[in-house]
Amino acid sequence: MEEFYAAIEEKIKESGYPKKVDGCSIYTEISDFIEDKDNGSYLYLSKNHEDDVFEYKIDVMTDNFNLATLSITSRGQSYFIDFDA
């Protein structure tokens, strides 16, 4: 799982987002959100303590999920991460 967390962190860093993120925390937050969700695609909004908005597009399947994209808005700047690319 550590490799997965690191991949999340690296993709976000590559987008130009200047703040440190924790891949494990992101994964845990998404896992909590999708618990008991039906199969399908969902948008999930999250705001951190610095008022940055994270908008996740998540595809939920029977046994797993796919974090497809993430859009981050921070102080008027936007960052887009396509995890499927």
PDB file of N, CA, C and O in Angstrom, chain B, residues numbered from 101:
ATOM      1  N   MET B 101       0.815  -1.201   0.000  1.00  0.00           N
ATOM      2  CA  MET B 101       0.000   0.000   0.000  1.00  0.00           C
ATOM      3  C   MET B 101       0.858   1.263   0.000  1.00  0.00           C
ATOM      4  O   MET B 101       0.446   2.298  -0.524  1.00  0.00           O
ATOM      5  N   GLU B 102       2.047   1.175   0.588  1.00  0.00           N
ATOM      6  CA  GLU B 102       2.912   2.362   0.646  1.00  0.00           C
ATOM      7  C   GLU B 102       3.213   2.901  -0.747  1.00  0.00           C
ATOM      8  O   GLU B 102       3.278   4.114  -0.945  1.00  0.00           O
ATOM      9  N   GLU B 103       3.397   1.994  -1.719  1.00  0.00           N
ATOM     10  CA  GLU B 103       3.655   2.425  -3.093  1.00  0.00           C
ATOM     11  C   GLU B 103       2.455   3.172  -3.657  1.00  0.00           C
ATOM     12  O   GLU B 103       2.614   4.151  -4.387  1.00  0.00           O
ATOM     13  N   PHE B 104       1.264   2.714  -3.320  1.00  0.00           N
ATOM     14  CA  PHE B 104       0.039   3.367  -3.785  1.00  0.00           C
ATOM     15  C   PHE B 104      -0.067   4.768  -3.192  1.00  0.00           C
ATOM     16  O   PHE B 104      -0.374   5.724  -3.904  1.00  0.00           O
ATOM     17  N   TYR B 105       0.185   4.889  -1.902  1.00  0.00           N
ATOM     18  CA  TYR B 105       0.144   6.202  -1.244  1.00  0.00           C
ATOM     19  C   TYR B 105       1.173   7.147  -1.868  1.00  0.00           C
ATOM     20  O   TYR B 105       0.884   8.316  -2.123  1.00  0.00           O
ATOM     21  N   ALA B 106       2.367   6.626  -2.107  1.00  0.00           N
ATOM     22  CA  ALA B 106       3.431   7.444  -2.706  1.00  0.00           C
ATOM     23  C   ALA B 106       3.056   7.886  -4.117  1.00  0.00           C
ATOM     24  O   ALA B 106       3.385   9.000  -4.523  1.00  0.00           O
ATOM     25  N   ALA B 107       2.372   7.025  -4.866  1.00  0.00           N
ATOM     26  CA  ALA B 107       1.943   7.380  -6.221  1.00  0.00           C
ATOM     27  C   ALA B 107       0.930   8.523  -6.189  1.00  0.00           C
ATOM     28  O   ALA B 107       0.987   9.421  -7.029  1.00  0.00           O
ATOM     29  N   ILE B 108       0.013   8.498  -5.236  1.00  0.00           N
ATOM     30  CA  ILE B 108      -0.947   9.596  -5.072  1.00  0.00           C
ATOM     31  C   ILE B 108      -0.192  10.889  -4.790  1.00  0.00           C
ATOM     32  O   ILE B 108      -0.443  11.914  -5.424  1.00  0.00           O
ATOM     33  N   GLU B 109       0.717  10.835  -3.854  1.00  0.00           N
ATOM     34  CA  GLU B 109       1.493  12.024  -3.480  1.00  0.00           C
ATOM     35  C   GLU B 109       2.293  12.560  -4.664  1.00  0.00           C
ATOM     36  O   GLU B 109       2.336  13.771  -4.884  1.00  0.00           O
ATOM     37  N   GLU B 110       2.920  11.676  -5.422  1.00  0.00           N
ATOM     38  CA  GLU B 110       3.755  12.090  -6.553  1.00  0.00           C
ATOM     39  C   GLU B 110       2.919  12.733  -7.658  1.00  0.00           C
ATOM     40  O   GLU B 110       3.313  13.760  -8.210  1.00  0.00           O
ATOM     41  N   LYS B 111       1.769  12.140  -7.985  1.00  0.00           N
ATOM     42  CA  LYS B 111       0.896  12.713  -9.022  1.00  0.00           C
ATOM     43  C   LYS B 111       0.440  14.114  -8.629  1.00  0.00           C
ATOM     44  O   LYS B 111       0.400  15.012  -9.470  1.00  0.00           O
ATOM     45  N   ILE B 112       0.099  14.303  -7.369  1.00  0.00           N
ATOM     46  CA  ILE B 112      -0.343  15.622  -6.913  1.00  0.00           C
ATOM     47  C   ILE B 112       0.814  16.610  -6.991  1.00  0.00           C
ATOM     48  O   ILE B 112       0.625  17.749  -7.418  1.00  0.00           O
ATOM     49  N   LYS B 113       1.990  16.195  -6.591  1.00  0.00           N
ATOM     50  CA  LYS B 113       3.173  17.060  -6.661  1.00  0.00           C
ATOM     51  C   LYS B 113       3.460  17.457  -8.108  1.00  0.00           C
ATOM     52  O   LYS B 113       3.781  18.612  -8.384  1.00  0.00           O
ATOM     53  N   GLU B 114       3.344  16.497  -9.034  1.00  0.00           N
ATOM     54  CA  GLU B 114       3.592  16.758 -10.452  1.00  0.00           C
ATOM     55  C   GLU B 114       2.620  17.782 -11.030  1.00  0.00           C
ATOM     56  O   GLU B 114       2.938  18.441 -12.020  1.00  0.00           O
ATOM     57  N   SER B 115       1.442  17.924 -10.429  1.00  0.00           N
ATOM     58  CA  SER B 115       0.451  18.888 -10.922  1.00  0.00           C
ATOM     59  C   SER B 115       0.863  20.327 -10.631  1.00  0.00           C
ATOM     60  O   SER B 115       0.302  21.266 -11.195  1.00  0.00           O
ATOM     61  N   GLY B 116       1.847  20.495  -9.747  1.00  0.00           N
ATOM     62  CA  GLY B 116       2.283  21.826  -9.353  1.00  0.00           C
ATOM     63  C   GLY B 116       1.710  22.285  -8.030  1.00  0.00           C
ATOM     64  O   GLY B 116       2.040  23.371  -7.553  1.00  0.00           O
ATOM     65  N   TYR B 117       0.852  21.470  -7.428  1.00  0.00           N
ATOM     66  CA  TYR B 117       0.287  21.819  -6.119  1.00  0.00           C
ATOM     67  C   TYR B 117       1.440  21.924  -5.123  1.00  0.00           C
ATOM     68  O   TYR B 117       2.186  20.963  -4.933  1.00  0.00           O
ATOM     69  N   PRO B 118       1.590  23.095  -4.483  1.00  0.00           N
ATOM     70  CA  PRO B 118       2.802  23.343  -3.695  1.00  0.00           C
ATOM     71  C   PRO B 118       2.814  22.777  -2.275  1.00  0.00           C
ATOM     72  O   PRO B 118       3.858  22.768  -1.622  1.00  0.00           O
ATOM     73  N   LYS B 119       1.674  22.310  -1.799  1.00  0.00           N
ATOM     74  CA  LYS B 119       1.614  21.877  -0.400  1.00  0.00           C
ATOM     75  C   LYS B 119       1.829  20.374  -0.282  1.00  0.00           C
ATOM     76  O   LYS B 119       1.547  19.617  -1.210  1.00  0.00           O
ATOM     77  N   LYS B 120       2.325  19.963   0.862  1.00  0.00           N
ATOM     78  CA  LYS B 120       2.550  18.545   1.140  1.00  0.00           C
ATOM     79  C   LYS B 120       1.200  17.864   1.375  1.00  0.00           C
ATOM     80  O   LYS B 120       0.332  18.401   2.063  1.00  0.00           O
ATOM     81  N   VAL B 121       1.040  16.686   0.799  1.00  0.00           N
ATOM     82  CA  VAL B 121      -0.167  15.888   1.003  1.00  0.00           C
ATOM     83  C   VAL B 121       0.237  14.519   1.529  1.00  0.00           C
ATOM     84  O   VAL B 121       1.378  14.088   1.362  1.00  0.00           O
ATOM     85  N   ASP B 122      -0.697  13.854   2.155  1.00  0.00           N
ATOM     86  CA  ASP B 122      -0.465  12.526   2.713  1.00  0.00           C
ATOM     87  C   ASP B 122      -1.336  11.525   1.959  1.00  0.00           C
ATOM     88  O   ASP B 122      -2.556  11.506   2.119  1.00  0.00           O
ATOM     89  N   GLY B 123      -0.699  10.697   1.137  1.00  0.00           N
ATOM     90  CA  GLY B 123      -1.425   9.721   0.332  1.00  0.00           C
ATOM     91  C   GLY B 123      -2.267   8.774   1.166  1.00  0.00           C
ATOM     92  O   GLY B 123      -3.367   8.404   0.756  1.00  0.00           O
ATOM     93  N   CYS B 124      -1.772   8.376   2.324  1.00  0.00           N
ATOM     94  CA  CYS B 124      -2.521   7.483   3.210  1.00  0.00           C
ATOM     95  C   CYS B 124      -3.795   8.153   3.703  1.00  0.00           C
ATOM     96  O   CYS B 124      -4.853   7.524   3.740  1.00  0.00           O
ATOM     97  N   SER B 125      -3.706   9.415   4.080  1.00  0.00           N
ATOM     98  CA  SER B 125      -4.892  10.144   4.556  1.00  0.00           C
ATOM     99  C   SER B 125      -5.922  10.297   3.447  1.00  0.00           C
ATOM    100  O   SER B 125      -7.122  10.162   3.686  1.00  0.00           O
ATOM    101  N   ILE B 126      -5.453  10.579   2.230  1.00  0.00           N
ATOM    102  CA  ILE B 126      -6.367  10.709   1.092  1.00  0.00           C
ATOM    103  C   ILE B 126      -7.062   9.379   0.841  1.00  0.00           C
ATOM    104  O   ILE B 126      -8.281   9.340   0.672  1.00  0.00           O
ATOM    105  N   TYR B 127      -6.302   8.295   0.815  1.00  0.00           N
ATOM    106  CA  TYR B 127      -6.868   6.968   0.595  1.00  0.00           C
ATOM    107  C   TYR B 127      -7.900   6.629   1.675  1.00  0.00           C
ATOM    108  O   TYR B 127      -8.978   6.121   1.367  1.00  0.00           O
ATOM    109  N   THR B 128      -7.577   6.905   2.918  1.00  0.00           N
ATOM    110  CA  THR B 128      -8.486   6.614   4.031  1.00  0.00           C
ATOM    111  C   THR B 128      -9.765   7.430   3.920  1.00  0.00           C
ATOM    112  O   THR B 128     -10.856   6.906   4.143  1.00  0.00           O
ATOM    113  N   GLU B 129      -9.641   8.710   3.578  1.00  0.00           N
ATOM    114  CA  GLU B 129     -10.815   9.566   3.440  1.00  0.00           C
ATOM    115  C   GLU B 129     -11.734   9.057   2.327  1.00  0.00           C
ATOM    116  O   GLU B 129     -12.953   9.021   2.495  1.00  0.00           O
ATOM    117  N   ILE B 130     -11.152   8.665   1.198  1.00  0.00           N
ATOM    118  CA  ILE B 130     -11.947   8.131   0.096  1.00  0.00           C
ATOM    119  C   ILE B 130     -12.604   6.816   0.509  1.00  0.00           C
ATOM    120  O   ILE B 130     -13.783   6.596   0.228  1.00  0.00           O
ATOM    121  N   SER B 131     -11.855   5.948   1.167  1.00  0.00           N
ATOM    122  CA  SER B 131     -12.405   4.660   1.612  1.00  0.00           C
ATOM    123  C   SER B 131     -13.591   4.856   2.545  1.00  0.00           C
ATOM    124  O   SER B 131     -14.589   4.143   2.445  1.00  0.00           O
ATOM    125  N   ASP B 132     -13.483   5.817   3.447  1.00  0.00           N
ATOM    126  CA  ASP B 132     -14.595   6.108   4.353  1.00  0.00           C
ATOM    127  C   ASP B 132     -15.807   6.616   3.583  1.00  0.00           C
ATOM    128  O   ASP B 132     -16.941   6.249   3.892  1.00  0.00           O
ATOM    129  N   PHE B 133     -15.570   7.467   2.571  1.00  0.00           N
ATOM    130  CA  PHE B 133     -16.662   8.024   1.777  1.00  0.00           C
ATOM    131  C   PHE B 133     -17.397   6.946   0.998  1.00  0.00           C
ATOM    132  O   PHE B 133     -18.627   6.958   0.941  1.00  0.00           O
ATOM    133  N   ILE B 134     -16.666   6.010   0.396  1.00  0.00           N
ATOM    134  CA  ILE B 134     -17.314   5.037  -0.479  1.00  0.00           C
ATOM    135  C   ILE B 134     -17.924   3.854   0.263  1.00  0.00           C
ATOM    136  O   ILE B 134     -18.633   3.044  -0.333  1.00  0.00           O
ATOM    137  N   GLU B 135     -17.655   3.755   1.546  1.00  0.00           N
ATOM    138  CA  GLU B 135     -18.218   2.643   2.309  1.00  0.00           C
ATOM    139  C   GLU B 135     -19.737   2.637   2.152  1.00  0.00           C
ATOM    140  O   GLU B 135     -20.387   3.665   2.346  1.00  0.00           O
ATOM    141  N   ASP B 136     -20.293   1.501   1.808  1.00  0.00           N
ATOM    142  CA  ASP B 136     -21.735   1.303   1.633  1.00  0.00           C
ATOM    143  C   ASP B 136     -22.308   2.024   0.415  1.00  0.00           C
ATOM    144  O   ASP B 136     -23.527   2.161   0.311  1.00  0.00           O
ATOM    145  N   LYS B 137     -21.464   2.489  -0.508  1.00  0.00           N
ATOM    146  CA  LYS B 137     -21.958   3.112  -1.735  1.00  0.00           C
ATOM    147  C   LYS B 137     -22.238   2.028  -2.769  1.00  0.00           C
ATOM    148  O   LYS B 137     -21.559   1.002  -2.816  1.00  0.00           O
ATOM    149  N   ASP B 138     -23.250   2.273  -3.595  1.00  0.00           N
ATOM    150  CA  ASP B 138     -23.535   1.385  -4.715  1.00  0.00           C
ATOM    151  C   ASP B 138     -22.481   1.582  -5.799  1.00  0.00           C
ATOM    152  O   ASP B 138     -21.789   2.600  -5.825  1.00  0.00           O
ATOM    153  N   ASN B 139     -22.363   0.603  -6.689  1.00  0.00           N
ATOM    154  CA  ASN B 139     -21.460   0.751  -7.824  1.00  0.00           C
ATOM    155  C   ASN B 139     -21.859   1.979  -8.627  1.00  0.00           C
ATOM    156  O   ASN B 139     -23.046   2.253  -8.808  1.00  0.00           O
ATOM    157  N   GLY B 140     -20.867   2.717  -9.107  1.00  0.00           N
ATOM    158  CA  GLY B 140     -21.134   3.902  -9.914  1.00  0.00           C
ATOM    159  C   GLY B 140     -20.032   4.918  -9.757  1.00  0.00           C
ATOM    160  O   GLY B 140     -19.020   4.668  -9.103  1.00  0.00           O
ATOM    161  N   SER B 141     -20.241   6.074 -10.369  1.00  0.00           N
ATOM    162  CA  SER B 141     -19.274   7.170 -10.303  1.00  0.00           C
ATOM    163  C   SER B 141     -19.779   8.237  -9.353  1.00  0.00           C
ATOM    164  O   SER B 141     -20.966   8.563  -9.344  1.00  0.00           O
ATOM    165  N   TYR B 142     -18.878   8.777  -8.558  1.00  0.00           N
ATOM    166  CA  TYR B 142     -19.229   9.773  -7.547  1.00  0.00           C
ATOM    167  C   TYR B 142     -18.241  10.930  -7.581  1.00  0.00           C
ATOM    168  O   TYR B 142     -17.061  10.751  -7.882  1.00  0.00           O
ATOM    169  N   LEU B 143     -18.747  12.125  -7.266  1.00  0.00           N
ATOM    170  CA  LEU B 143     -17.897  13.273  -6.992  1.00  0.00           C
ATOM    171  C   LEU B 143     -17.905  13.471  -5.494  1.00  0.00           C
ATOM    172  O   LEU B 143     -18.961  13.440  -4.862  1.00  0.00           O
ATOM    173  N   TYR B 144     -16.743  13.672  -4.929  1.00  0.00           N
ATOM    174  CA  TYR B 144     -16.612  13.857  -3.489  1.00  0.00           C
ATOM    175  C   TYR B 144     -15.811  15.122  -3.247  1.00  0.00           C
ATOM    176  O   TYR B 144     -14.686  15.251  -3.730  1.00  0.00           O
ATOM    177  N   LEU B 145     -16.384  16.053  -2.502  1.00  0.00           N
ATOM    178  CA  LEU B 145     -15.712  17.305  -2.168  1.00  0.00           C
ATOM    179  C   LEU B 145     -15.203  17.253  -0.741  1.00  0.00           C
ATOM    180  O   LEU B 145     -15.886  16.772   0.163  1.00  0.00           O
ATOM    181  N   SER B 146     -13.993  17.756  -0.556  1.00  0.00           N
ATOM    182  CA  SER B 146     -13.386  17.796   0.763  1.00  0.00           C
ATOM    183  C   SER B 146     -12.636  19.115   0.894  1.00  0.00           C
ATOM    184  O   SER B 146     -11.983  19.561  -0.049  1.00  0.00           O
ATOM    185  N   LYS B 147     -12.729  19.729   2.053  1.00  0.00           N
ATOM    186  CA  LYS B 147     -12.004  20.976   2.303  1.00  0.00           C
ATOM    187  C   LYS B 147     -11.061  20.739   3.469  1.00  0.00           C
ATOM    188  O   LYS B 147     -11.474  20.257   4.523  1.00  0.00           O
ATOM    189  N   ASN B 148      -9.783  21.082   3.275  1.00  0.00           N
ATOM    190  CA  ASN B 148      -8.830  20.889   4.363  1.00  0.00           C
ATOM    191  C   ASN B 148      -8.793  22.112   5.271  1.00  0.00           C
ATOM    192  O   ASN B 148      -9.527  23.076   5.055  1.00  0.00           O
ATOM    193  N   HIS B 149      -7.950  22.069   6.269  1.00  0.00           N
ATOM    194  CA  HIS B 149      -7.901  23.141   7.269  1.00  0.00           C
ATOM    195  C   HIS B 149      -7.401  24.462   6.698  1.00  0.00           C
ATOM    196  O   HIS B 149      -7.551  25.504   7.335  1.00  0.00           O
ATOM    197  N   GLU B 150      -6.814  24.436   5.516  1.00  0.00           N
ATOM    198  CA  GLU B 150      -6.342  25.668   4.880  1.00  0.00           C
ATOM    199  C   GLU B 150      -7.333  26.171   3.838  1.00  0.00           C
ATOM    200  O   GLU B 150      -6.995  27.036   3.029  1.00  0.00           O
ATOM    201  N   ASP B 151      -8.546  25.640   3.850  1.00  0.00           N
ATOM    202  CA  ASP B 151      -9.617  25.994   2.918  1.00  0.00           C
ATOM    203  C   ASP B 151      -9.327  25.604   1.473  1.00  0.00           C
ATOM    204  O   ASP B 151      -9.955  26.146   0.563  1.00  0.00           O
ATOM    205  N   ASP B 152      -8.406  24.692   1.237  1.00  0.00           N
ATOM    206  CA  ASP B 152      -8.209  24.145  -0.097  1.00  0.00           C
ATOM    207  C   ASP B 152      -9.329  23.143  -0.351  1.00  0.00           C
ATOM    208  O   ASP B 152      -9.676  22.356   0.529  1.00  0.00           O
ATOM    209  N   VAL B 153      -9.891  23.173  -1.556  1.00  0.00           N
ATOM    210  CA  VAL B 153     -10.987  22.275  -1.903  1.00  0.00           C
ATOM    211  C   VAL B 153     -10.452  21.168  -2.806  1.00  0.00           C
ATOM    212  O   VAL B 153      -9.822  21.429  -3.831  1.00  0.00           O
ATOM    213  N   PHE B 154     -10.715  19.941  -2.406  1.00  0.00           N
ATOM    214  CA  PHE B 154     -10.338  18.764  -3.175  1.00  0.00           C
ATOM    215  C   PHE B 154     -11.620  18.152  -3.728  1.00  0.00           C
ATOM    216  O   PHE B 154     -12.525  17.811  -2.966  1.00  0.00           O
ATOM    217  N   GLU B 155     -11.703  18.011  -5.050  1.00  0.00           N
ATOM    218  CA  GLU B 155     -12.859  17.385  -5.693  1.00  0.00           C
ATOM    219  C   GLU B 155     -12.389  16.102  -6.368  1.00  0.00           C
ATOM    220  O   GLU B 155     -11.656  16.133  -7.356  1.00  0.00           O
ATOM    221  N   TYR B 156     -12.822  14.981  -5.816  1.00  0.00           N
ATOM    222  CA  TYR B 156     -12.417  13.672  -6.309  1.00  0.00           C
ATOM    223  C   TYR B 156     -13.503  13.102  -7.208  1.00  0.00           C
ATOM    224  O   TYR B 156     -14.688  13.212  -6.893  1.00  0.00           O
ATOM    225  N   LYS B 157     -13.112  12.490  -8.332  1.00  0.00           N
ATOM    226  CA  LYS B 157     -14.034  11.676  -9.128  1.00  0.00           C
ATOM    227  C   LYS B 157     -13.622  10.235  -8.878  1.00  0.00           C
ATOM    228  O   LYS B 157     -12.500   9.826  -9.177  1.00  0.00           O
ATOM    229  N   ILE B 158     -14.555   9.481  -8.322  1.00  0.00           N
ATOM    230  CA  ILE B 158     -14.270   8.117  -7.880  1.00  0.00           C
ATOM    231  C   ILE B 158     -15.253   7.162  -8.545  1.00  0.00           C
ATOM    232  O   ILE B 158     -16.460   7.402  -8.538  1.00  0.00           O
ATOM    233  N   ASP B 159     -14.739   6.088  -9.114  1.00  0.00           N
ATOM    234  CA  ASP B 159     -15.575   5.027  -9.658  1.00  0.00           C
ATOM    235  C   ASP B 159     -15.576   3.885  -8.652  1.00  0.00           C
ATOM    236  O   ASP B 159     -14.529   3.331  -8.320  1.00  0.00           O
ATOM    237  N   VAL B 160     -16.773   3.541  -8.170  1.00  0.00           N
ATOM    238  CA  VAL B 160     -16.916   2.479  -7.175  1.00  0.00           C
ATOM    239  C   VAL B 160     -17.370   1.209  -7.880  1.00  0.00           C
ATOM    240  O   VAL B 160     -18.333   1.213  -8.646  1.00  0.00           O
ATOM    241  N   MET B 161     -16.650   0.117  -7.602  1.00  0.00           N
ATOM    242  CA  MET B 161     -16.986  -1.189  -8.136  1.00  0.00           C
ATOM    243  C   MET B 161     -17.212  -2.144  -6.968  1.00  0.00           C
ATOM    244  O   MET B 161     -16.995  -1.776  -5.814  1.00  0.00           O
ATOM    245  N   THR B 162     -17.635  -3.335  -7.256  1.00  0.00           N
ATOM    246  CA  THR B 162     -17.993  -4.282  -6.209  1.00  0.00           C
ATOM    247  C   THR B 162     -16.877  -4.498  -5.195  1.00  0.00           C
ATOM    248  O   THR B 162     -17.121  -4.437  -3.990  1.00  0.00           O
ATOM    249  N   ASP B 163     -15.675  -4.744  -5.655  1.00  0.00           N
ATOM    250  CA  ASP B 163     -14.584  -5.096  -4.744  1.00  0.00           C
ATOM    251  C   ASP B 163     -13.492  -4.046  -4.608  1.00  0.00           C
ATOM    252  O   ASP B 163     -12.534  -4.248  -3.861  1.00  0.00           O
ATOM    253  N   ASN B 164     -13.621  -2.922  -5.320  1.00  0.00           N
ATOM    254  CA  ASN B 164     -12.579  -1.905  -5.239  1.00  0.00           C
ATOM    255  C   ASN B 164     -13.099  -0.566  -5.740  1.00  0.00           C
ATOM    256  O   ASN B 164     -14.290  -0.408  -6.010  1.00  0.00           O
ATOM    257  N   PHE B 165     -12.198   0.387  -5.859  1.00  0.00           N
ATOM    258  CA  PHE B 165     -12.569   1.682  -6.417  1.00  0.00           C
ATOM    259  C   PHE B 165     -11.421   2.209  -7.258  1.00  0.00           C
ATOM    260  O   PHE B 165     -10.279   1.767  -7.135  1.00  0.00           O
ATOM    261  N   ASN B 166     -11.751   3.165  -8.115  1.00  0.00           N
ATOM    262  CA  ASN B 166     -10.752   3.819  -8.951  1.00  0.00           C
ATOM    263  C   ASN B 166     -10.836   5.316  -8.701  1.00  0.00           C
ATOM    264  O   ASN B 166     -11.874   5.936  -8.931  1.00  0.00           O
ATOM    265  N   LEU B 167      -9.743   5.889  -8.232  1.00  0.00           N
ATOM    266  CA  LEU B 167      -9.648   7.340  -8.117  1.00  0.00           C
ATOM    267  C   LEU B 167      -9.269   7.836  -9.502  1.00  0.00           C
ATOM    268  O   LEU B 167      -8.105   7.753  -9.896  1.00  0.00           O
ATOM    269  N   ALA B 168     -10.248   8.354 -10.246  1.00  0.00           N
ATOM    270  CA  ALA B 168     -10.028   8.744 -11.637  1.00  0.00           C
ATOM    271  C   ALA B 168      -9.333  10.091 -11.745  1.00  0.00           C
ATOM    272  O   ALA B 168      -8.291  10.209 -12.389  1.00  0.00           O
ATOM    273  N   THR B 169      -9.914  11.111 -11.110  1.00  0.00           N
ATOM    274  CA  THR B 169      -9.337  12.455 -11.195  1.00  0.00           C
ATOM    275  C   THR B 169      -9.454  13.171  -9.856  1.00  0.00           C
ATOM    276  O   THR B 169     -10.235  12.795  -8.982  1.00  0.00           O
ATOM    277  N   LEU B 170      -8.654  14.206  -9.736  1.00  0.00           N
ATOM    278  CA  LEU B 170      -8.696  15.078  -8.568  1.00  0.00           C
ATOM    279  C   LEU B 170      -8.473  16.498  -9.044  1.00  0.00           C
ATOM    280  O   LEU B 170      -7.505  16.778  -9.752  1.00  0.00           O
ATOM    281  N   SER B 171      -9.366  17.395  -8.657  1.00  0.00           N
ATOM    282  CA  SER B 171      -9.191  18.823  -8.915  1.00  0.00           C
ATOM    283  C   SER B 171      -9.004  19.503  -7.571  1.00  0.00           C
ATOM    284  O   SER B 171      -9.798  19.300  -6.652  1.00  0.00           O
ATOM    285  N   ILE B 172      -7.960  20.306  -7.454  1.00  0.00           N
ATOM    286  CA  ILE B 172      -7.680  21.027  -6.216  1.00  0.00           C
ATOM    287  C   ILE B 172      -7.761  22.517  -6.507  1.00  0.00           C
ATOM    288  O   ILE B 172      -7.172  23.001  -7.473  1.00  0.00           O
ATOM    289  N   THR B 173      -8.494  23.241  -5.667  1.00  0.00           N
ATOM    290  CA  THR B 173      -8.544  24.695  -5.745  1.00  0.00           C
ATOM    291  C   THR B 173      -7.924  25.242  -4.470  1.00  0.00           C
ATOM    292  O   THR B 173      -8.342  24.909  -3.361  1.00  0.00           O
ATOM    293  N   SER B 174      -6.912  26.095  -4.652  1.00  0.00           N
ATOM    294  CA  SER B 174      -6.179  26.648  -3.520  1.00  0.00           C
ATOM    295  C   SER B 174      -5.812  28.096  -3.815  1.00  0.00           C
ATOM    296  O   SER B 174      -5.036  28.377  -4.728  1.00  0.00           O
ATOM    297  N   ARG B 175      -6.372  29.001  -3.039  1.00  0.00           N
ATOM    298  CA  ARG B 175      -6.053  30.428  -3.176  1.00  0.00           C
ATOM    299  C   ARG B 175      -6.161  30.925  -4.607  1.00  0.00           C
ATOM    300  O   ARG B 175      -5.271  31.613  -5.107  1.00  0.00           O
ATOM    301  N   GLY B 176      -7.264  30.570  -5.261  1.00  0.00           N
ATOM    302  CA  GLY B 176      -7.505  31.038  -6.616  1.00  0.00           C
ATOM    303  C   GLY B 176      -6.787  30.258  -7.706  1.00  0.00           C
ATOM    304  O   GLY B 176      -7.003  30.520  -8.889  1.00  0.00           O
ATOM    305  N   GLN B 177      -5.957  29.326  -7.341  1.00  0.00           N
ATOM    306  CA  GLN B 177      -5.246  28.477  -8.300  1.00  0.00           C
ATOM    307  C   GLN B 177      -5.962  27.133  -8.398  1.00  0.00           C
ATOM    308  O   GLN B 177      -6.534  26.649  -7.421  1.00  0.00           O
ATOM    309  N   SER B 178      -5.923  26.538  -9.587  1.00  0.00           N
ATOM    310  CA  SER B 178      -6.518  25.220  -9.790  1.00  0.00           C
ATOM    311  C   SER B 178      -5.451  24.240 -10.257  1.00  0.00           C
ATOM    312  O   SER B 178      -4.570  24.579 -11.047  1.00  0.00           O
ATOM    313  N   TYR B 179      -5.554  23.029  -9.752  1.00  0.00           N
ATOM    314  CA  TYR B 179      -4.625  21.959 -10.099  1.00  0.00           C
ATOM    315  C   TYR B 179      -5.459  20.741 -10.472  1.00  0.00           C
ATOM    316  O   TYR B 179      -6.405  20.398  -9.763  1.00  0.00           O
ATOM    317  N   PHE B 180      -5.117  20.082 -11.584  1.00  0.00           N
ATOM    318  CA  PHE B 180      -5.879  18.929 -12.043  1.00  0.00           C
ATOM    319  C   PHE B 180      -4.955  17.728 -12.141  1.00  0.00           C
ATOM    320  O   PHE B 180      -3.868  17.804 -12.714  1.00  0.00           O
ATOM    321  N   ILE B 181      -5.406  16.621 -11.572  1.00  0.00           N
ATOM    322  CA  ILE B 181      -4.638  15.386 -11.594  1.00  0.00           C
ATOM    323  C   ILE B 181      -5.506  14.303 -12.217  1.00  0.00           C
ATOM    324  O   ILE B 181      -6.611  14.039 -11.742  1.00  0.00           O
ATOM    325  N   ASP B 182      -5.010  13.677 -13.279  1.00  0.00           N
ATOM    326  CA  ASP B 182      -5.704  12.569 -13.927  1.00  0.00           C
ATOM    327  C   ASP B 182      -4.954  11.292 -13.552  1.00  0.00           C
ATOM    328  O   ASP B 182      -3.893  10.999 -14.102  1.00  0.00           O
ATOM    329  N   PHE B 183      -5.509  10.548 -12.624  1.00  0.00           N
ATOM    330  CA  PHE B 183      -4.841   9.338 -12.146  1.00  0.00           C
ATOM    331  C   PHE B 183      -4.903   8.201 -13.158  1.00  0.00           C
ATOM    332  O   PHE B 183      -4.159   7.227 -13.042  1.00  0.00           O
ATOM    333  N   ASP B 184      -5.786   8.316 -14.150  1.00  0.00           N
ATOM    334  CA  ASP B 184      -5.902   7.276 -15.169  1.00  0.00           C
ATOM    335  C   ASP B 184      -4.954   7.495 -16.345  1.00  0.00           C
ATOM    336  O   ASP B 184      -4.835   6.633 -17.215  1.00  0.00           O
ATOM    337  N   ALA B 185      -4.286   8.632 -16.373  1.00  0.00           N
ATOM    338  CA  ALA B 185      -3.389   8.938 -17.513  1.00  0.00           C
ATOM    339  C   ALA B 185      -2.083   8.183 -17.390  1.00  0.00           C
ATOM    340  O   ALA B 185      -1.211   8.313 -18.249  1.00  0.00           O
TER     341      ALA B 185
END
